[in-house]
Amino acid sequence: MKIKLFQELPKPTNFPLVLQCMPEQVKKMSSAVASSRTVSQMLACFVVLVLFLCSITSMVSLRSQRRSWWIGSFLLDLESYRDCSLLSAENITNLTLDDANHTSSLSVVADGLTLQAPEVISLKEQLNVTLGDENNACHQGPTTHFPDYFTFCVLVVMVSCAVYQLIFCIIKLLLLVAICVAYLSMVLFTHGSLDGEVFISRYVTVAVLIGFTIAFFIHAQQTEATSRLDFLWKLQAHEEKDEIEHLQAYNRKLIANILPEHVAVHFLCTDRAPDELYHEECESVCILFASIPNFSDFYVELESNNEGVECLRLLNEIIADFDELLEEERFKWIEKIKSTGATYMAAAGLTKSTRDLKNFRHVTAMADYALRIRDQLEYVNEHSFNNFKIRIGINIGPVVAGVIGARKPQYDIWGNAVNVASRMDSTGELDKIQVTQEVYQILHKKGYPLSCRGTIKVKGKGDMVTYFLNGRSHDIIEEDCSSSGTKEAAAENHT
Ligand SMILES: Nc1ncnc2c1ncn2[C@@H]1O[C@H](COP(=O)(O)OP(=O)(O)OP(=O)(O)O)[C@@H](O)[C@H]1O
């Protein structure tokens, strides 16, 4: 995989605390600078150059003031420095202001420069101080008093250049070389006279600066290599994190497709015991079994239908249509449990949020769903020129819900209510929805048209009075009519 170096990593959403206290304009400016590596580098180079200029400005002034004789100015010039040096305690031991006034033939010889007594007196008068005194004008901070200061300043500037890790090492090298060349040319050519007793040897200065440049360049290379490695690791970590998140989302979706949402949440929870059996007791669950008994007649393995695959394709479409209907908001109470062959099983009221013990909306939703899938099969028959018949059974009661299996876990429900619901299907009639007395009592109150089938024999249960659900609730139809009427009226008003 080819990775672009210094590609920009996702920016942190939160500003550091210091930046948060800053005015909005400053925040914007700093984030604009930080977001562009080129701008940041240019800014860093600019800062280093400004520092360098600041450090050598005094040196330039020193040269421009050389001919002036302004004692007491901030920049004492070179000649005054030399004069002060000559008048230091080492050269004139017994000279005080009074002595000098009375000594007419005093002369001072040092470094080949001869000052006659009147000149010395004149100088001393101008200085108006006692020579050899630490606080005299000769000591008042002339830059030349400690000229190596410039070399140290330049070294500090070079250190500041090394501090900026974001500058490429090659740019750093160019910057360091430029600083060295500029400074050394000043020391060697324009300020050559500062050498000797004033500067440390020019050769030492050259050696020190070259040595520092090499050291800083090696340091810059190492820092850059570390930064690149750091960047690649960060990039790799980001990619791996994205991959893990993607995988987690995929797993979540997969589990949500296999298990009901609330059960999937339980299984994705990290602090659950791995061998723990998931089960829960649910009261008043409405169970539906819907089967297509004549599908087995339709299913034949022939060469013409690709050994039965085309039959399975049609069954798959029917089941998928049933699944799709559950996406509708009004069927949110219902959870598909499974489909076995041509039998579809669903339950409503498995969680608190999908159970309505007051208005039994989960039961009415199941009744509507049963009517809806019957219509859907009619529709499939019309379009596939088949004559599939559906048989539906509905019951209500307590169940135990749980997940069975470690490798291919399956959510299922068990209990007498489930067995009876299955019996309502198996003992039912084609194209009819058979319900138990408990379901009848709920649906009847809600305005659903039901007809009593009579007493039937149910295996294991004995005689049972059952009912057929014949259509939708009058209340719901009225509600639908009024809402569609309102919609039409609204549409009319709109036009
Ligand atoms: N969770 C379930 N999923 C699918 N079908 C179920 C489930 N629970 C019960 N049934 C079905 O309910 C029907 C009634 O079961 P019951 O235990 O009363 O009698 P059975 O003797 O086991 O059934 P059968 O006589 O059909 O073999 C069975 O056909 C069974 O397949």
The ligand as a Gaussian input file, in Angstrom:
#p B3LYP/6-31G(d) Opt

LIG

0 1
 N      -41.253000     -22.633000      18.764000
 C      -41.963000     -23.318000      17.873000
 N      -41.685000     -23.193000      16.576000
 C      -42.367000     -23.859000      15.642000
 N      -43.360000     -24.655000      15.910000
 C      -43.685000     -24.847000      17.210000
 C      -43.000000     -24.177000      18.246000
 N      -43.532000     -24.547000      19.428000
 C      -44.518000     -25.449000      19.119000
 N      -44.595000     -25.609000      17.818000
 C      -45.520000     -26.480000      17.079000
 O      -46.723000     -26.543000      17.753000
 C      -47.320000     -27.760000      17.521000
 C      -47.943000     -28.230000      18.770000
 O      -47.023000     -28.761000      19.601000
 P      -47.364000     -29.736000      20.788000
 O      -46.215000     -29.806000      21.701000
 O      -48.685000     -29.344000      21.372000
 O      -47.650000     -31.149000      20.140000
 P      -46.656000     -32.128000      19.490000
 O      -47.136000     -33.490000      19.794000
 O      -45.294000     -31.816000      19.919000
 O      -46.888000     -31.773000      17.989000
 P      -47.093000     -32.756000      16.763000
 O      -48.203000     -33.610000      17.157000
 O      -47.408000     -31.863000      15.632000
 O      -45.817000     -33.508000      16.621000
 C      -46.258000     -28.711000      17.001000
 O      -46.540000     -29.084000      15.689000
 C      -45.006000     -27.886000      17.039000
 O      -44.224000     -28.081000      15.879000

